[in-house]
Structure formats: C-alpha cells, structure tokens
Amino acid sequence: MPNPRRRTHSRGRVLPAVLAGLAILTAIVLGTWLQYGERQALDTVHTAGGSPPDRVDVEASVQRVDAAGRELVLRVLVTPRGELAEAGGVSPTEDLTLQTSTSTRGDLSFKAHSRIATMDLPVTLTGGSITDYPFDAYDAAVEFSATQGGEKVPVRMSLSNSDALFSAEVDGSDDNGTAVFDIGLARSHSVLVFALFMMTAMWALAVAVLTGTWFLVTRRKGLTWPALGWMAATLFALAAFRNAAPGSPPIGSLIDYLAFLWAEIVIAFCLVTVVVSGFRAERASQGADQAV
C-alpha cells in the first residue's frame, strides 16, 4: 500500500515549485506587456495641420528631456512641398522662415536654393519640479508657422517622442495654418516601477539591519565582525544604489524623503548601537574571565 505520509511529503515539495513557476511566468508576462506598451507609445506619431499640396512639413521628435535644466531638445526636419520646394523638398524656392512659440529659443530661417538640414531646438519646460521625482511632470507648448517669400504658408507637423525615460501626452491642433502642440511629460512606467522597487528595497534593507541589531543586542553578543561588516557595507551600498536611479534626480527629491534618507539613518543608528552594545558585552565578558 502507498504510504500517505510519503504522498503528502511529495505534494509539499511540488506545490512551492509550481507556485514559484507561476510567479515567474506572471512576472515575465507583465514585464513584456509593460515593455510593449512603452514601445507602442514611442512609435506613436501625432500630427497637426492640413494637407494642401503647397505646404511646409515639419517632422519633430523629442530627443531628450532635461528635467534639471527644465528643457527638452526637439530634433526638427523642415521639408517644403509642392510649389514651395525644389529638388524634391531638399531646398525652398524662396527664403523660408518658421516662427516658433515663445517657449522655443528662436525662429528658423532657411535661404532660398539652400539645402535644409536637421536642427536641434531647445524648448523650455513649464510646471513641475524635479524634486518630485519619480512623480514629477512637466508641460511644453510648441507652435510652428511659416512664411515664404513674405507670404504665410500652411504648416503640417508631426511629433514623436524618442526619450524612453519619459512618456508624452500630446494634444495637436491647427490654428489657421499654424501647427500647435501641447505636450505633457511624465516619467515612463519603467522608471516608476524601478523607482518604487528602489524605495521598497531600501526599506527592506533597513528593516533587515534593524532585525539583526535587535537579535545581537537582546542576545548580548559581543563585537560580531561579520555582522558589523554587513551593516557598514549596506550603509555605503545604499548611496551607490540610490545614485543609480534613472534620470539622476538630485539629493532632496521625493525618493530621498520617502525612503533613502530614513533607511540611511536607521542603518547608521543600528550600526552604532551594535558597536556600543558589543563593546559593553566584550568588557563584561573580559571582567568575568578575570574574576575567575
């Protein structure tokens, strides 16, 4: 007859392995779904303006968002179409000027019959503060209107986001031949997930050190050097771990006040407490040995 104890024991071994496999599979599926969503967002192209045959096309992409400098870099390619262009849109037939919004540094001018090259254009960010990291959010307004040969010409503009650290919500419109975009920027899902993981890991390490301290102090252990080395290593490793946060947030950000500074304080306090308690236990042990 089969032994029921052996059958129960085998089930007890299989069940944790199955649960672990399901947890790993769930994590992989969730990660793939999040990555696919971010990839789709980066591939999304927003457009504004009509499509008359004689127009100016502006292809713009957000290359980099500098939250600390409060600006984003917009890579712009201008292409005249129809009667406004020659050589297939490589150069304008007359002098071409693109007026931009006040948040953009300067207008763009292109000489007639001259080749048009891609340009990087800084745009000022409004709202938000980098110290709110990882929940900081910003706004930017981008407008393009064009004049060629002294006359206003229609503009059709496309906008995409190439900065994987930020997600963009774009609202495009056309105002009498002027392409207008209102851009909302926030940290991407991957940055948010990693930042939340960092804060959770910081608190977990602080609690682990606190638990070890409680054990060493209540058991009146002496100077336990491996434990002291682990605590000291954790204290300094947390600083390097915090500096690995994507986007390089400055000290004083929300991530510091929610986790990093408190974790460092707890670990430093625990380290000093274990040293003082261990020193007292060592002196008491030496006094007892001398009395004997």
N, C-alpha and C positions, 0 to 999 in steps of 0.2 A: 504493500500500500504506500502511496506517496506521503511523504511527511508534510503535514500542513505548515509546520514552522519553516521548513525549507522554502515552500512556495511563497509564504508571506515575506521571507527574507529576500527572495529574488525580486518580488514586486517592489520591495522597498528600495532596491538598487536601480530598477528600471525607471521608476516614476521620476526621480530627480533628473535623470539623464534626458527623459522626454521633455520635461518642463524647461530644462536648460536649452535644449534644441529649439523648442517653440519660441523661447525668449530671443534667441539669436536670430531666428528666421524673421520674427516680428521686427526686430531692430533693423535688419537688412532691408526689409520691405519698406519700412518707414523712412529710412535714410534715402533709399532710391526714389521714393515719391517726393521727398523734400528737394532732392537734387534736380529731379525732372522739372518740378515747379519753378525752381530758380532759373534753370536753363531756358524754359519757355519765356520767363519774364525778360531775360537778357536778349532773347531773339525777337521780342515784340518791337515793332516799328510803329510809331504814332505819326500821323500825317495831319497837316492843316493847309488849307488853301485849295483853290480850284485847279483845273487842268486845261486852261486855254493853250492853244498851240504856241503862242508867243508869251513866254513867261521865263522866270528865273527859278531854277530848282536849287534848294539848299538842303544838303544832306548833313545832319549834325549827329554826333554821338558823344555821350558823356564819357570821357576817358578816365577821369579821376576826380573824386570828391575829397577835398582837403577841409575836414571839419575844423581843425585847429586854425587854419588860415581863413576860414569862412569863405571859401570859393570853390567852384568846380571848374574843370577845364573842359571846354567844348571843342571838339575837333570838327571843323566846318569845311565842306567842299561845295563850292558855288559853280553851277552849270547853267549858262543861258541856253534857251531853247528857241527854235523857230527862227524868225527874222532877227532875233536879238543876238544870234550866235553865228560864228563861222568856225569852220574845221570841226564840225560835229559837236560844238559846245565847248571846245578847248579854250576859246577866247571870245570876248564880246566884240560886236561890230563898232560900238561906241563906248566911251567911258562909262563904267558901271560903278554905282555906289550903293552899298547896302547900309541902311540906317538900322541901328540896334536899340534895345531898351536901355534905360539909364543904369541898370544893374550890370550891363556889359561894358567892358572897357574899350570904347572907341568904335567908330564905324569902319567898314571895309571898303576899300577903293581898288578898282582894277582898271588899268589902262586899256584903251581900245587896241585890238590886234595883239594883245599880250597874253601869254599862257597863264591860266588860272591854276594856282597850286593850293593844296590843302593847308589850312591855317588852324592854329590852336588859339582859342579865345577864352580868356578868364571871365567867369560870371560870378558876381557876388551873391552869397547866400544870405538869407534873412531868417529871423526866428531861430529858436532852439539854442542849445548850448552844449558844447562837447562834454561838459562836466555831468550831463545827464546820461552819459554812456552807461549801459548799452541801449537806453531808451530815448536817445536824442533823435530829433527830427528837424528838418530844415525845409525852406521854400526857396524857389528861384523863379524868376519871370524872364522869359526870353521872347523877344519880338524881332522880326525881320521885315523890313520894307525896302523896296528897291527903286532907284531912278536910273534911267539910261538915256543919254542924250538930252538931259534936262526934263524928261517926262517920266512920270511914275509908271512902273510896270508891275504886273501881278507876280506874287511870290507863292510858290508851293514848297512847303518844308516838311521834311521827315526827321524824326528824332528817335534815337535809341539809346539804351544805357549799356555801357561796357564795364562798369565798375561792379565787380562781384560782391564788394563789401556793403553795397547799398542797394535797396530796392527803390524803384521810382514809380510814382503815380502821376500820370501826365494827363492834362486836360488841354486839348488843342482846339483852336478856333480861327476863323478868318474874319478880319475886320477891314473890309473894303480894300482887298489886295494885300493886306499885312497879315503875315502868319504870326499867331500868338500862342505861346505855350506857358501854362502854369505847372510847375514841376514841384512835387512833394517828395522829399527824400527821407528815408528811414533806414536803419540797419537791416541788412538782409536776415533771413531766417537762420542761415548757418551761423552768422555772427551772434545772433540772440541765443541760439542753442549752446554755442561754445561758451559764451559769457555766463549763462546760467549754470552750465556744468562747472566752470571755474569757481563760481561762488559756492556751489554745493560742495565741491572738493575741498575748498579752503575751510569751510565749517566742519566737514568730516574729519579733516586732519587735526583741527583744533580740538574737537571732541575726543579723538583718539589719544592725543597727547594728554588731555585732561584726565582721561580714564587711566592711562598709565601712571600719571602723577598720583592719583588717588590710591592706586594699588601700592606704589612704592612708599608713600607716606604712611598709610594705615598699617602696612606690614613692617614698618620701621626698618626698611632696607638701608644699607649703607650707600656709599658712593658707587652706584651701579653704572660703570662707564659705558657699556653698550647702549643703555637707555639714554644716558646723557648725550652720547654722540648722535643718536637718532633724533632727539629733540632739537639739538643745535642744528643738525642738517636740515630738518624740517623748517626751522625758523628762517634760514637763509634761502632754502629752495623755494619757499613761497614767494619771495621777492622776484626771483627769476621767472617763476610761473606766472605771476601777475603781469610782468613786462611782456609776456608772450601774447597778451590779449590782442586780437586783430584790430587794427586801426590805431594802435599806440595811444590809448587815452592818457591824459596827464594825471599826475597824483592829485587827489581831491575829487575824483569822479565818483559817481554813484556806486560803482563796483567796489570802491575802497571803503565807503561808509557802510555798505551793506555786508561786506564780508572781509576784505583783505586786512584792513586796519585792526578789526576786532580779533581776527584769527592770529595776527602777529602779537597782539597784546596778550591774548590767552596763552599762547605758546611760550612767550618770554617770561610771563609770570610763573608758569608751570616749571620752566627750566630753573629759575632762581629758587623756587620752592623746593624742588627735588635736591638741589645742591645744598641748601641750608639744612633741610631735614636729614639728608645723608651725612653731612658733616657732624651733626649732633649725634646721629646713631653711631658713627665711627668713633667719636670721642667717648661715648658711653660704653661701647664695646671694649675699647682700649683700657678704660678705667676699671671695668670689671676684671679684665685679664690681669692687670697689675695688682688688684686687690687679692686675687687668688694666689 
